[in-house]
Amino acid sequence: MAATRFIEELSSRALGRYAVIVIGAEPFRAYNRVLLSSLLAGEIAASEIELKPANWWGRQGVTNIYGCAVTGIDRDRKTIRLENGVEFSYSKLVLATGSHPIRLAKPGMNLPGVVTFRTMHDVETMLNGVKPGQRAVVIGGGLLGLEAAYGLAKAGVNVTLLHLMDRLMERQLDAKAARLLKDAIEAKGVKVELCVDTARVLGEDHAEGIELTDGRKIAADLVICAVGVRPNADLARSAGLAVDRGIRVDDRMTTSDENIFALGECAEHRGIAYGLVEPAYEQAKTLARHLSGDGFAAYEGSVLATNLKVSGVSLFSAGDFIGDGKETIVFDDPAAGIYKKLVIDEGQLKGAVLYGDTVDGLWYLDLIRSGAFIESMRGDLAFGRTLALSKAA
């Protein structure tokens, strides 16, 4: 997704300046990973998640090679080598290698029937590994885990979701919004277990269930490990580039090699490796500006925001949505299924969490990012953009 956005941005600024080759290890053109849960649930077809058709790449003058991984970078010769032995030279190299899904270091995690949830192949494995009426356990109550649980439940599978923490999506939601989400997930047929830890996967030749650290056992025909991702910096590390958690880049997305750049989930900027789409898109725009000759292009980091639908429920969060020690404005309408919490400090909006009604999420995000003073519309801020601006005018 990061690479596709980068090509879009570069083409709009410097079409034809570079001869571009985009290489991917997966046997598909770039696709929208956000829609994998909808694919799993049977709500869309595989063809609908492709980001751009073949003729679009052709119009940008891009050669698209997929289904063949890059296995090495020779920085002295300025070449890359593919797994089929083919080599390409480069003047500029962009790494957009994404993330690896994390597997828990628990006994049995490598058994057949234990899968991660990251790729089209993972979805195919899940659909082939369990049928309607069978049982699945999903480990992880973050975004990926919830999407997997929802997709499987929608496909008719009996799903139990296990989460180590005391609330779902603890990095994106406050306690109240997380409780509302748990209720909504359970209403969709997913059993949610909080504050539980996996001891091991049961089974000898195939996963048969989960044993928890409290001694309980949960039978399952399929186990999905969705506990997070880590930057895929393997290629950069083997090439001798500076790597910490991710590939280290500066404000122009340049690595420790002036001719190699990195963006998206594989990159680490100012000590942060973002695992979200929006920062990747912002980085893609910065790099495209830089490579098209804009000397002022600089990426200064992102205010984290999540705007998504989980299990049919709209959610949004941005900035400091917990707001310890800061003023909070809360709008709570249980009958309508709407909850909003706004965090204010020194006359500025610092964070927001929205559940059920996210139509003004991006407006709140703009207020947070700009540092605008909101005193003139403070009393109407929770009611949304239209009313707040009309009263402030």
C-alpha positions as CSV (number, residue, x, y, z in Angstrom):
1,M,0.0,0.0,0.0
2,A,2.9,2.4,0.8
3,A,4.6,1.7,-2.5
4,T,1.4,2.2,-4.5
5,R,0.8,5.6,-2.8
6,F,4.4,6.6,-3.4
7,I,4.1,5.8,-7.2
8,E,0.8,7.9,-7.2
9,E,2.6,10.8,-5.6
10,L,5.7,10.5,-7.7
11,S,3.8,10.3,-11.0
12,S,1.8,13.4,-10.2
13,R,5.0,15.4,-9.7
14,A,7.7,13.8,-11.9
15,L,6.1,11.5,-14.4
16,G,8.8,10.1,-16.7
17,R,11.8,11.4,-14.6
18,Y,12.6,7.9,-13.4
19,A,12.3,4.4,-15.0
20,V,10.5,2.7,-12.1
21,I,10.3,-1.0,-11.3
22,V,8.1,-2.2,-8.4
23,I,8.9,-5.6,-7.0
24,G,6.8,-7.6,-4.6
25,A,7.2,-11.1,-3.1
26,E,3.5,-11.9,-2.9
27,P,2.0,-13.4,-6.1
28,F,-0.4,-10.5,-6.5
29,R,-0.3,-6.8,-7.4
30,A,-0.6,-4.5,-4.5
31,Y,-3.8,-4.8,-2.6
32,N,-5.7,-3.2,0.3
33,R,-4.8,-5.1,3.5
34,V,-7.5,-3.2,5.4
35,L,-10.1,-5.1,3.5
36,L,-8.8,-8.6,4.3
37,S,-11.4,-9.1,7.1
38,S,-14.2,-8.3,4.5
39,L,-12.7,-10.8,2.2
40,L,-12.6,-13.4,5.0
41,A,-16.2,-12.6,5.9
42,G,-17.3,-13.2,2.3
43,E,-18.5,-9.6,1.9
44,I,-16.2,-8.9,-1.1
45,A,-14.4,-10.8,-3.8
46,A,-10.6,-11.1,-4.0
47,S,-10.6,-9.0,-7.1
48,E,-12.1,-6.0,-5.2
49,I,-9.2,-5.5,-2.9
50,E,-6.6,-4.9,-5.7
51,L,-5.4,-1.3,-5.4
52,K,-4.7,-0.6,-9.0
53,P,-5.3,-2.6,-12.2
54,A,-2.4,-3.6,-14.5
55,N,-3.2,-0.8,-17.0
56,W,-2.8,1.8,-14.3
57,W,0.7,0.7,-13.6
58,G,1.4,0.8,-17.3
59,R,0.1,4.4,-17.7
60,Q,2.6,5.4,-15.0
61,G,5.4,3.8,-17.0
62,V,6.0,1.3,-14.1
63,T,7.2,-2.2,-14.6
64,N,5.5,-4.4,-12.0
65,I,7.1,-7.6,-10.9
66,Y,5.3,-9.7,-8.4
67,G,5.6,-13.2,-7.0
68,C,9.4,-12.9,-6.8
69,A,11.2,-11.7,-3.7
70,V,14.3,-9.6,-3.5
71,T,17.0,-11.5,-1.8
72,G,19.9,-9.1,-1.6
73,I,21.2,-5.6,-2.2
74,D,24.7,-4.8,-3.4
75,R,25.3,-1.2,-2.3
76,D,28.7,-1.0,-4.0
77,R,27.4,-2.1,-7.4
78,K,24.0,-0.5,-6.8
79,T,22.2,-3.6,-7.8
80,I,19.4,-5.8,-6.3
81,R,19.1,-9.5,-6.8
82,L,15.9,-11.5,-7.1
83,E,15.3,-15.0,-5.8
84,N,15.3,-16.2,-9.4
85,G,18.8,-14.9,-9.9
86,V,17.9,-11.8,-12.0
87,E,19.6,-8.6,-11.1
88,F,18.6,-5.0,-11.6
89,S,20.7,-1.9,-11.2
90,Y,19.3,1.3,-9.5
91,S,20.1,4.9,-9.0
92,K,17.6,5.3,-6.2
93,L,16.2,2.4,-4.2
94,V,13.0,2.5,-2.1
95,L,12.3,-0.1,0.6
96,A,8.6,-0.5,1.4
97,T,8.8,-4.0,2.8
98,G,6.1,-3.7,5.5
99,S,5.9,-5.8,8.6
100,H,6.2,-9.4,9.7
101,P,3.3,-10.8,11.8
102,I,4.4,-11.8,15.3
103,R,4.0,-15.4,16.5
104,L,4.0,-15.9,20.3
105,A,7.0,-17.8,21.6
106,K,4.7,-20.5,23.1
107,P,4.8,-24.3,22.6
108,G,2.8,-25.5,19.7
109,M,2.8,-22.2,17.8
110,N,4.3,-23.8,14.7
111,L,1.8,-26.6,14.4
112,P,-0.3,-26.8,11.3
113,G,-3.6,-25.1,12.0
114,V,-2.0,-22.1,13.6
115,V,-2.0,-19.1,11.3
116,T,-1.3,-15.4,11.3
117,F,-3.6,-12.7,9.7
118,R,-1.6,-10.5,7.4
119,T,-1.8,-11.6,3.8
120,M,-4.1,-12.9,1.1
121,H,-2.5,-16.3,1.6
122,D,-3.4,-16.1,5.3
123,V,-7.1,-15.6,4.4
124,E,-7.0,-18.5,2.0
125,T,-5.4,-20.7,4.7
126,M,-8.1,-19.7,7.2
127,L,-11.0,-20.3,4.8
128,N,-9.6,-23.7,3.9
129,G,-8.8,-24.6,7.5
130,V,-12.2,-24.1,9.1
131,K,-15.8,-24.5,8.0
132,P,-19.1,-23.0,9.2
133,G,-19.9,-24.6,12.6
134,Q,-16.3,-25.4,13.5
135,R,-14.3,-23.6,16.2
136,A,-11.6,-21.0,16.0
137,V,-9.6,-19.2,18.7
138,V,-8.2,-15.8,17.9
139,I,-5.3,-14.6,20.1
140,G,-5.1,-10.8,20.3
141,G,-7.7,-8.1,20.9
142,G,-6.1,-5.4,18.8
143,L,-7.3,-4.4,15.3
144,L,-6.0,-7.5,13.5
145,G,-7.5,-9.8,16.0
146,L,-10.9,-8.1,16.0
147,E,-10.9,-8.2,12.2
148,A,-10.1,-11.8,12.1
149,A,-12.7,-12.7,14.7
150,Y,-15.4,-10.7,12.9
151,G,-14.5,-12.2,9.5
152,L,-14.6,-15.8,10.9
153,A,-17.8,-15.2,12.8
154,K,-19.5,-13.7,9.8
155,A,-18.4,-16.8,7.9
156,G,-20.3,-19.0,10.4
157,V,-17.4,-20.1,12.6
158,N,-17.7,-20.3,16.4
159,V,-15.1,-17.8,17.5
160,T,-13.4,-17.2,20.9
161,L,-11.2,-14.1,21.1
162,L,-8.4,-14.1,23.8
163,H,-6.8,-10.8,24.9
164,L,-4.0,-10.3,27.5
165,M,-5.1,-6.8,28.5
166,D,-8.2,-5.7,30.4
167,R,-9.8,-4.0,27.4
168,L,-9.9,-4.4,23.6
169,M,-7.8,-2.1,21.4
170,E,-6.1,-0.5,24.5
171,R,-3.8,1.5,22.2
172,Q,-6.7,3.2,20.4
173,L,-9.6,3.3,22.8
174,D,-10.3,4.4,26.4
175,A,-12.0,2.1,28.9
176,K,-15.6,3.2,28.1
177,A,-15.3,2.9,24.3
178,A,-13.6,-0.5,24.7
179,R,-16.5,-1.8,26.8
180,L,-18.9,-0.7,24.1
181,L,-16.8,-2.4,21.5
182,K,-16.7,-5.6,23.5
183,D,-20.5,-5.6,23.8
184,A,-20.8,-5.1,20.0
185,I,-18.3,-7.9,19.2
186,E,-20.1,-10.3,21.5
187,A,-23.5,-9.4,19.9
188,K,-21.9,-10.6,16.6
189,G,-21.4,-14.0,18.1
190,V,-17.8,-13.7,19.3
191,K,-17.0,-14.9,22.8
192,V,-14.4,-12.4,24.3
193,E,-12.1,-13.4,27.1
194,L,-10.0,-10.6,28.7
195,C,-7.0,-10.7,31.0
196,V,-6.0,-14.2,29.8
197,D,-2.7,-15.5,28.6
198,T,-1.9,-18.4,26.3
199,A,0.3,-21.1,27.8
200,R,0.5,-23.4,24.7
201,V,-1.2,-24.7,21.7
202,L,-2.7,-28.1,22.1
203,G,-2.2,-30.9,19.6
204,E,0.5,-33.1,18.2
205,D,0.2,-33.1,14.4
206,H,-2.4,-30.3,14.1
207,A,-3.7,-27.5,16.4
208,E,-6.6,-28.8,18.5
209,G,-7.0,-25.9,20.9
210,I,-5.4,-23.6,23.5
211,E,-4.4,-24.1,27.1
212,L,-4.4,-20.9,29.1
213,T,-2.0,-20.0,31.9
214,D,-4.9,-20.4,34.4
215,G,-5.2,-24.1,33.3
216,R,-8.3,-23.8,31.2
217,K,-8.4,-25.4,27.8
218,I,-10.4,-24.2,24.8
219,A,-10.9,-26.6,21.9
220,A,-10.3,-25.2,18.4
221,D,-10.0,-26.4,14.8
222,L,-8.0,-23.3,13.9
223,V,-5.9,-20.9,15.9
224,I,-5.2,-17.4,14.7
225,C,-2.3,-15.5,16.2
226,A,-2.9,-11.8,15.8
227,V,-0.8,-10.2,18.5
228,G,1.0,-7.5,16.4
229,V,3.6,-6.9,13.8
230,R,7.3,-6.0,13.7
231,P,9.0,-4.0,10.9
232,N,10.4,-6.2,8.1
233,A,13.9,-4.8,8.0
234,D,15.6,-8.1,7.1
235,L,16.8,-7.0,3.6
236,A,18.1,-3.7,4.9
237,R,19.9,-5.3,7.8
238,S,21.6,-7.8,5.5
239,A,22.7,-4.9,3.3
240,G,24.4,-3.2,6.3
241,L,21.9,-0.3,6.6
242,A,21.3,1.2,10.0
243,V,18.5,-0.7,11.6
244,D,17.0,-0.4,15.1
245,R,13.4,-1.7,15.5
246,G,12.9,-0.6,11.9
247,I,15.1,0.8,9.1
248,R,16.3,4.2,10.4
249,V,15.4,7.1,8.2
250,D,15.7,10.9,8.4
251,D,13.1,13.5,7.6
252,R,13.5,12.9,3.9
253,M,13.0,9.2,4.4
254,T,16.7,8.6,3.6
255,T,18.4,5.6,5.2
256,S,22.1,5.5,6.2
257,D,22.8,5.1,2.4
258,E,22.0,8.4,0.6
259,N,20.7,6.5,-2.4
260,I,18.4,4.2,-0.4
261,F,15.1,5.2,1.1
262,A,12.5,3.5,3.3
263,L,8.8,4.2,4.1
264,G,5.8,2.6,5.7
265,E,5.8,0.0,8.4
266,C,9.4,-1.1,7.7
267,A,10.8,2.4,8.5
268,E,11.7,3.9,11.8
269,H,11.6,7.7,12.0
270,R,12.8,9.6,15.1
271,G,12.6,6.4,17.1
272,I,9.0,5.5,16.0
273,A,8.0,2.7,13.7
274,Y,4.4,3.4,12.8
275,G,2.1,0.4,12.1
276,L,-0.7,2.4,10.5
277,V,-1.6,3.3,6.9
278,E,-1.9,7.1,7.3
279,P,1.8,7.7,8.4
280,A,2.9,5.5,5.4
281,Y,0.9,7.7,3.0
282,E,2.4,10.9,4.6
283,Q,5.9,9.4,4.2
284,A,5.2,8.5,0.6
285,K,4.2,12.0,-0.2
286,T,7.4,13.4,1.5
287,L,9.6,11.0,-0.4
288,A,7.9,11.7,-3.7
289,R,8.4,15.5,-3.2
290,H,12.1,14.9,-2.3
291,L,12.8,12.7,-5.3
292,S,11.0,15.2,-7.6
293,G,13.4,18.0,-6.5
294,D,11.5,19.7,-3.7
295,G,14.2,20.8,-1.4
296,F,11.7,21.7,1.4
297,A,10.2,18.2,1.6
298,A,10.4,16.9,5.2
299,Y,8.4,14.4,7.3
300,E,8.2,15.5,10.9
301,G,6.2,12.6,12.3
302,S,2.5,11.8,12.5
303,V,-0.2,12.4,15.1
304,L,-1.5,8.9,15.4
305,A,-5.1,8.5,14.3
306,T,-7.3,5.4,13.8
307,N,-10.4,5.7,11.7
308,L,-12.0,2.3,11.1
309,K,-15.0,0.0,11.2
310,V,-14.7,-3.1,13.4
311,S,-17.5,-5.6,13.4
312,G,-19.8,-3.0,11.8
313,V,-19.1,-0.4,14.5
314,S,-17.4,3.0,13.5
315,L,-14.4,3.9,15.7
316,F,-12.0,6.8,15.7
317,S,-9.2,7.9,17.9
318,A,-6.4,10.4,17.7
319,G,-3.8,12.1,19.8
320,D,-3.8,11.9,23.6
321,F,-7.3,10.4,24.0
322,I,-6.7,9.2,27.5
323,G,-6.0,12.7,28.8
324,D,-4.7,12.0,32.3
325,G,-4.7,15.3,34.2
326,K,-6.3,17.2,31.3
327,E,-9.9,18.5,30.8
328,T,-12.3,16.1,29.1
329,I,-15.6,16.7,27.4
330,V,-17.8,13.6,27.2
331,F,-20.9,13.0,25.1
332,D,-22.6,9.8,25.9
333,D,-25.9,8.6,24.3
334,P,-26.3,4.8,25.1
335,A,-29.6,4.6,23.4
336,A,-28.1,5.8,20.1
337,G,-24.9,3.8,20.6
338,I,-22.8,7.0,20.5
339,Y,-19.9,7.9,22.7
340,K,-17.5,10.8,22.3
341,K,-14.6,11.9,24.5
342,L,-12.6,15.0,23.7
343,V,-9.4,16.0,25.6
344,I,-8.5,19.6,25.9
345,D,-5.5,21.3,27.3
346,E,-4.7,25.0,27.4
347,G,-7.5,25.8,24.9
348,Q,-6.4,23.3,22.3
349,L,-7.8,19.9,21.4
350,K,-5.2,17.3,22.2
351,G,-7.1,14.0,21.7
352,A,-10.4,12.4,20.7
353,V,-12.1,9.0,20.9
354,L,-15.3,8.5,19.0
355,Y,-17.6,5.4,19.0
356,G,-20.6,4.9,16.8
357,D,-20.5,8.4,15.2
358,T,-17.2,9.2,13.5
359,V,-18.4,11.6,10.8
360,D,-16.4,14.5,12.3
361,G,-13.3,12.4,13.1
362,L,-11.0,14.0,10.5
363,W,-12.2,17.5,11.5
364,Y,-11.1,16.7,15.1
365,L,-7.9,15.4,13.7
366,D,-7.2,18.6,11.9
367,L,-7.8,20.6,15.1
368,I,-5.4,18.4,17.0
369,R,-2.7,18.6,14.3
370,S,-3.0,22.3,13.7
371,G,-3.1,23.3,17.4
372,A,-6.0,25.6,16.7
373,F,-7.6,27.3,19.8
374,I,-11.1,26.0,20.3
375,E,-12.4,28.3,23.1
376,S,-14.9,30.0,20.9
377,M,-16.7,26.7,20.1
378,R,-15.9,24.8,23.3
379,G,-19.5,24.4,24.3
380,D,-20.6,22.9,21.0
381,L,-17.4,20.9,20.2
382,A,-18.8,17.5,21.1
383,F,-21.8,18.1,18.8
384,G,-19.7,18.1,15.7
385,R,-18.2,20.4,13.0
386,T,-21.4,21.9,11.6
387,L,-22.9,23.1,14.8
388,A,-19.6,24.2,16.4
389,L,-18.5,26.3,13.5
390,S,-22.0,27.9,13.0
391,K,-22.1,28.9,16.6
392,A,-18.5,30.2,16.6
393,A,-19.0,32.3,13.4
